[in-house]
Amino acid sequence: MLQLERQQQILNYLEKNRKATTNELSELLGVSATTIRTALNQMDKEKLLTQTHGGAIYRNRPCDY
């Protein structure tokens, strides 16, 4: 699975469920928790979601700060 496909699936899941743990996403996508953490870190930097300890939460709109 390509990185962009993985990110889109994560965003789709978060949009429906509002939050997710690293383990949930790892099982859903069939990749390691390390791979998920790397993706969440990148997506947080891009302001696509908010990374939390152990997972992520959905970000409704981009922040300007």
C-alpha positions in Angstrom: 0.0 0.0 0.0 1.3 3.4 -0.9 1.8 6.1 1.8 -0.9 8.3 0.3 -3.4 5.4 0.2 -2.5 4.7 3.9 -3.0 8.3 4.8 -6.3 8.5 3.1 -7.6 5.4 4.8 -6.5 6.8 8.2 -8.3 10.1 7.4 -11.5 8.2 6.3 -11.4 6.2 9.5 -10.9 9.3 11.7 -13.7 11.1 9.9 -16.2 8.4 10.8 -14.9 7.6 14.3 -13.4 10.9 15.4 -10.5 9.2 17.1 -8.3 6.0 16.8 -5.5 4.3 18.6 -2.3 3.3 17.0 -3.2 -0.4 17.5 -6.7 0.1 15.9 -5.1 1.6 12.8 -2.4 -1.0 12.7 -4.9 -3.8 12.7 -7.2 -2.1 10.2 -4.4 -1.4 7.7 -2.3 -4.5 8.3 0.9 -2.6 9.0 3.1 -2.3 12.1 2.4 0.2 14.9 5.7 1.9 13.9 4.4 2.5 10.4 1.2 4.0 11.8 3.2 6.3 14.2 5.3 7.5 11.3 2.2 8.2 9.2 0.5 10.0 12.1 3.5 12.1 12.8 3.7 13.2 9.2 0.0 13.9 9.0 0.1 15.9 12.2 2.9 18.1 10.7 0.7 18.6 7.7 -2.2 19.5 10.0 -4.4 16.8 8.6 -5.1 15.4 12.1 -4.0 15.8 15.7 -1.6 13.1 17.0 -2.1 12.1 20.6 -0.3 9.8 22.9 -1.2 6.4 21.5 -3.3 7.5 18.5 -4.9 10.4 16.8 -8.0 12.5 16.6 -9.8 14.0 13.7 -9.2 17.6 12.8 -12.2 19.3 11.3 -10.5 22.2 9.7 -6.9 23.3 9.2 -5.3 25.5 11.8 -3.6 28.7 10.8 -1.2 28.8 13.7 
